[in-house]
Amino acid sequence: MQPPQYDTDKEPCIPVLFLDGHQEDLGWRDVLLRAHLIKDLALPLPPAASAVLRLLVVMAARVTCLDGRAEPRMSARQWAARRRELLQNPDGFDPGTVHAYFDQYIWDLFHPVRPFLGDPRLASQCTKRAGVNKLVFGRPEGNNLAWFSPHTDTDPQPVPSAEALWHLLIHHYYGAAGQCSVRTVGGRSLGKAKAGPLRTTLSFHPLGRTLYETLLAGIPKPSQQWPGTPDCCPWEEPLHAPDPDDDPDDGPDPDAAPPPVTSPGGLLTGCSRHAVLLLPSPDGRHVVDAYLTWATQKKLPALDPYLIHHIHTGEHATRRHTARRADADRALWRDLDALLLAGDEDDRKGKQSKGSKRRYTVQRPEAFTTLNDLPPDLRAALRVRVYAFDEDGQTANRTWYTALTPPIWPWVQENDPAAAERIAECRKAAEEIGACLDAVSREAWGKVTAGAPRHLPPWTRTARTLYWPRAEATFWSLLDGDPARSARAAFAADAIAALRTATRPAIAQHFRTGEAVAAAVAQLRLRSR
């Protein structure tokens, strides 16, 4: 009987949307072969799409030699010229090169020696399986209540192999910290994992008119940080034939120093801190169980090229860079200036972290630093796709979401400094007025209820909910209108309207409400000047 097999380069596991509007599921190989005909990825899980896009960018870099491996001495100018030349090709990636690349490696999700992004050693190093419900995000597992899903550990339902691949990728990139299956390596047992490299983050990706343009635009420029170290993805690591004398407990040392993070392969595909092994059904069409545990206890020193980073001056090297966190309550337009300005030009003295005295400067995603080298027609059409997973740093997952900007690259500071600075001015004004609205509404509530609120008062919560959608509409009208119009006055008017709406029902209930709201409105008007 043939062992279970699921070749991800050929099996239909990646949903894509074509230019003509129809949707289809393809393998890795066909996604690259038909990238010039594809409009965008169509995965239903944003964190999985974020991971898939990173893998595809590396594959695109490999087949175009934009990874710098074939020509390590290529200058930045030569690299940019090579990319522009590729972008002029209407036929997409070279089919012969694509097939040659995929034919070199194993893409089988259940291969006994080299499962794709899996670790076969877990079968002997872990005493307990995690279960398929632990693998699939959104399913309850263990003793957790089944709020939104009928699945239980007493009757675990298999998951299709294509969907199992998506969740495998989510664990590698967004995996939770905390308790996991105990893994024994070298006589030492550990059952605690560290958070995945993208956990809690917002991921920003340049989006072209086709997936072909998206992948080429998203390739980060080659790094010379580790010139003597080969750049390998997990599936590209040398494959050694199994030796009966090998120690079955051989594995990663949890206390070993992290290896060099080369780019782009190691940086985009090799920073996982989780190890996973999928167990298939007899025909390989479903996954029925899984091992899920730690892969390393060390944080790999690397900055993902698709994240906005806060650079904290004066901090230890391990805490100097933090990625901007995902927040489902925060609209995307509030991050626009961080994408358009080079190195936080709107605030050279640095910003202050919320609830902290630590100051930081903002660094745009590294992948965005080369976008001005793209052809003018592509730059004019370039949008930004955002993938985010709002979660805490441990185990709690709130929600995931995606967003899409209009074509914003003509506003970038290098192209239109006045427009970029106006965007930053408007965004900063909206944030300051929003913070003032929170403060004055909280103060007004305290005056009426005769006490400082311990939690977020209802007036503040309602006013905040009303203010930010109004502020977004005002933000875009400010960009389209008279540049001399005061941004602070416009956002203050939104805040006053939101506060009055939030407190209107209380006017007839509490005799001190009118006085407290009038004082709050007066403070907002003062901040508008």
N, C-alpha and C positions, 0 to 999 in steps of 0.2 A: 504494500500500500504506500502511495506517495505521501511524504510528509506534508503538513499544511504549508501553504505558500501564499504570499501576498506581495507582489512586486510593485512597490509604490511608484516606480517610474513608468509603469504601464497600466496599472489598475486605475479606474476612474475614482480618484479620491480627492481631487481639488476642484471645487465648483468655480467656474469662471463665467463672466458675462461677455458675450461677443459684441462687436460693433453693430451688428444688425439686430441686436436686442434679444437673441435667444441665449439660453443658459445651458451649459453642458459641464459634465464632470470629466476631468482629464487626469492623467498621471504627470509626474514631474517632467518627463521627457516631452510629452505633447504640449504641455504648457509653454515650454521654451520654443518648440518648433512652430507654434501658432501664436506666439506672443504679439506679433504685429497685427493680428486679426482680433485680438482680445481687448476689450475696453478696460476691464477691471476684474479683480478677484470677487467672488460671490459667496465666500464662506459666511455662514450665519453667526459664527462666534468671533467677535472682534479680536480677542487675544490670540486665537488660532490664526486669524488672518495676519496679525502682526508677526507671528512666528514664521508663517509660510512665506511672507514677503521677504524676510531676512534670508531664508534659505534660498529663495529664487534669486535674490541679488547676488549671493555668492556664486551660484551656478552660472549666472550671466557673466560675472566677472571672470570665471574660469574659461568659458567658451570664447570670450572676446579678448583674452589676455590683458584685461584691464586690472587684474589683480597684482600685476608687477612681478609674478613668478618667472615668466619667460624672459622679461627684460627688466631686471632689478635696477639697472642704471637709467631707466627712462625718466626724463625730467618731467616736472609738472606741466610744462608747456606741451611736450610731446604727448603726455597722457591725455590732456584736454583735447588736443587735435585729433588723436585717435578716437576718442569718444564722439566728437562732432562728425567725424567721417562715418562712423557706424550709424549714427542717427540719420544720416542721409540715405541709408539703404532701405528702400521700401519693402524688401523681401524678408526683413528680420534677421534672426540669427542664422548662421550657416548650418544647414542640416547635417552635413558630414561631420563638422566639429561637435555638434550637439550629440549625435549618435556615438562618436568616439569617446566623448566624456562619460556618458552614461554606461557604455559597455565596459568601462574599466572597473566599476565598483558594484557592490552588492546593495540592492535596494529592498530586499525582502524583509518585511516586517517581522517574520518568524524564523529567519535563518538560524540554524543551530549554533553556528560559530560567531556570526556577525549580524545579529538582527539590527535592522535600521534604527539607529538612535536608541538601541536597547543594550542591556548588559546581561549576557547569558550566565555570568557568575552568580547572579542573585539566587538562582535556583538552589545552589548549595550553600550560599552564605547567609540566606535569610531563613529563619525557622518557620515563619508565618507569612502567608500571602495577604495582600492588602484587600483584595476583593475588587470586583469590577465596579461596584458602586463608589469606591474610593477613587477609582480612576476617572470616572465621568463627573465633570463639574455639574452641579445642579441636582445630583441625586443625593438623597439622605443616606448616610452610612453609619454603621455602629448603632448606638442608642439614640441617634438624633431623630427628631420627629419628622414625619413625611408631610411637610406643609404644602409643597407645590408639586410633588412627584409621588406616584404610587409605589415606587421601588422600595424594597426592604432587603436586608441581608439574609433573611430566611428564605427568600426566593429571588436571588439575583438574576436579572435578565441579561442575556448577552447583548453586546453592542456591536453594530456593523464595523468591520475592520477599518473602513474609511473614516468613520467618526472616531474610532479608537485612536487613529493617527492624530486627529485634531487635538484630542485630550492629552495624548502623549506629549505633543508640542507645548500645550499650555502648561503642563507640569514642569517641563524643562525650562521654560522662560518665566512663568509666573507662579511657580510652586510655592506652597505654604511652608512656613517655619514651624517647628514644634515636633511633637511626637510622630514617629513613623515606625515602620517595621524594623525590628532589630536586625542589624547586619554585623556579622562577625568576620573580621579581617585580622589575620596574624594573631589570633588568640584574644583579640580585644573586641568587645561587643558594644555597639552604640545604637541607640534608637531615637536619635534626634536629628532633624534636618534643618538646614539654613534656608532662608528665603531665596527664591529664584532671582536672577539678575534684573528682571523687569518688573518685579512685584511692586505694586502701588503706583506705577508710572504712566505718563502720557507719552505716546510714541508718535512722532511726526514724520510723514513720508511725502516727498515730492510726487505728485500724481500727474502724469502726462496724458496725452490723448489716447494712447494705447498702452498696453502692459509692456510692450517692448520699450517705449520711451520711459515709462515709469521705472523699469529695472535699470536701464542705463543711467538715468538721472540720479538714481538712488545709490549708485556704487560709490563708496567713500574712496578718496584718493589713497594710493598705497602708502603705508607707513614704513619708515626705516628704523623704527624703534628697536627691533630685534633682527638686525641684518643677517645674522648667522643662523637663525632658527627657521626651519621650513614651516610654511604656513599650511596647516592641514585642518580639514573638517573631520568630525568623528568618523564618517564613512570613508574617508581617504587615508586613515591611519593604516600602516602596513599590516597585512593580515598574515599571521603566523599559523602554521598547521598545528593542531592540537598535539601535545606531547604527553604521553602517559606519565612521565616523571614530573610534570608540572604540579605545583602545589595548588590544590583546589581552593585553598583559602587565600591565594594571592589576590591582591586588590589594592585599591588606593589607600595610602597612608593618610588618615584624617588630620594629622598634625604636620604633614609635609608642606614645605613652602610652595605657594602656587606657581604653576609653570608660566613661562612667558606667554602673553596673549598676543599672538600675531594677528595681522589684518590682511584681508578681510575675513578669511575663513575661520580662524580661531576666535576672533572678536564677535562675529555674528552667529556662530553655530556651536562654539566650544566652551561657553561660560556657564553651562548648567551646573547646579549644585544638587541635582536629584538624579537618581538612577532608577530606571524603569525596565521591567521585562513583561511583555504581554504574552498571555497564554491563549492560544487559538482553539477554535472548534476544529473537529477533524477535517473539515473542508477548507479551513482558513478564511471563511467569509465573515466570521464573527470572532470577537474576543470574549472569552468566558471568565477570565480571571487575570490578575496582575500582581506582580511584586512592585512595591513603590517604597523607596528608602533614600538615604543620603548617598551622594557621590563624593562630596568633599565638604570639609568643615571650614575651609578657608574662602574668603572673598577674593575673587580674581581682580587684580588692579587694572581695570580697563574702563573707559568711558564709551558707552554705546553711542554711535554716531547719529541716532535718531531721537535723542532725548535732549530737552532743555536742561542745562546744568546750572546749579547755583554754586559759585566758587566762594567759599568762606575763607577769607584772608586770616592769617595768623593761627589756623587750625593745624592739627597733626595731619600728616599726609593721608592717613586712612579715613579722615572725616572731612577732608577739604572740599570734596565734590559731592553734592547731593542732587539727585534728579528731581525735577518738578513733579509733584504728586498728582495723580488723577483725582478729580473731584466731580462727581456727577452733578453737583449743584452749581458748578462754575462753568459758564458758557465759554466757548472756544475763542470768541473775539477778544477775551481778556488776556489771551496769550499771543496775540498777533504781533505786538511790538517786540516781543522776545525773538520772534522769527525774522523780523525785518531789520532790526538794529544790529549792528556789528559790535558785540561786546558791551551791551548796556550803555550806549552812548547818551541815553537820556538821563542817566544818574551816575555820574562818574564817582561819587562818594560812596556808592553802594547802597543797598536796601537793607532793611531790618526784617529778619524772619518773624513771622507772626508768633506772638507769645514768647519771644526770645530776644536777647540783646545781641545775638550774633548778626553781623553784617555780612552781606554777600553781594557779588556782582553776578550778572546773568550772562550765560554763554549760549548762543544759538546752537542748534544741532550741528555737529561737525559735517554731516553730509550736505548741509546747505551752503557751506563755504565755497563750493565749486560751481554752484548753479549759474553764476554769471558767465561762465564759459560755454553755456549751452547756446544753440542757435537762437537768434532773436524770435522767430516764430514760436518756438517751443517755450521760451521764457515768458512770452506774452500770454500763453495758454496755461501755464503751469499753476496747478492748484495744490493744496496740501490736504492729505488724508490723515486723520487722527484716529488712532486706536488707543483705548484706555480701559483699565480695569481698576475700578474704585474698590479698594480693599485695605485692610490694615496690614501692618508688617508681619503679622503672625499667621492666623488661620481664617479670620473672618472675611468673607467676600460679600461686598455690598451689591455692586452691579457692574456690568461692562457696557461700553457704548462706543460709538464711532461718530465722527463728524467730518465735514468737508467744507473747505473754504472756497470762495470764489477765486478767480485768478488774481493773486496778490503780488506776484513777483515784480511787476512794474513799479510797485511802491517801495521796494527794498531800498535801504539807505544808499547803497552804491549807485542806484539808478535815479532815485528821486529823494534826496535828503529831506526836502521840505515835507513831502507826504509822509515819510517814515516818522519824522519828528511830530507831525500833527497827530498821527495815530497814537504815538506814545503819550503825547499831551492829553488827548481825550481819554485814553485808557486810565492814566493816572488820576485825572479829575474824577472819573466815574468811581474808582476805588476809594478815593478820599471822601467823596460825598457819601458813598455807601457805608463807609466806616462811621462817618458822622451820624448818618441816619440810625445805625445800630445804637450808637451811644445816646443820642437824644431820646429815642423811643424807649430805651431801657430806663433812662432817667425819668421820663414822664410817667411811665408805669409805676416807678418807685414812689413818686409824689402822690399819685392817686391811691395806691395801696398802702402807703405809709410804711414802706420798708424796702430795703435793697433786695432785688430778686436774686435768688440763688441759681435759678436756671433761666434759660432764654424765655423772656416774657412773650405772651401771645401777640402783643402789639408789634414787638420787634420781629417775630417770625413772620407775621402777615405782611408787615411793611417791607421786609426784605424780599419776600416772594413777589410782591407787586412791583418793587423798584427795578429789579434786574432785567426783566423783559422790556420795561419801558426804556431803561438805560441802553439796551442793545439797539433798539430802534433809533434812539437819539444819537448813538455813536455813529451809525451809518449815515444818518442825515447830516451830521457834522462834517463827515468826510466828503459828502457830495455837495455841501453848501458853501456858504461864505466862510473863508478861512479866518476872518476877523471875528466871527461869532464866538462869544465866550463859552467854552466848554463847561466850566464850573457852574455858570448860571443856568445852562440848559439842564445839567444833571441835578442841580439843586431843585429846579422846578419839578422834575420827576420825583425826587425824594419827598417834596412837600405834598404832592398829589397822592403818593403812596401812603404817607403817614396819615393824612386826613381820611383816606378811604379806610385804612386799618382801624382807626379810632372812632369812626362815625357811630357805630352801634353803642359805644360806651358813653357818648355825650348825654344821652337821656338816662343813663343808669347811675352815673357818678357825677356829683355836682362839681367836683374839682377837675374833671377831665378837660373842659374847655380851656381853663387857665394853663394846665400843664402842656396841652398840645400847642397853645399859642406861644409859650416859651420855647418849645422845641422848634417850631416853625421859624421863630426869630433867630435861633442859633443857625439853622440851615441857611437862612438868607444871609447871615453874616459870612458863612463859609463860601458863599457863591461869588464873593467879590475878589 
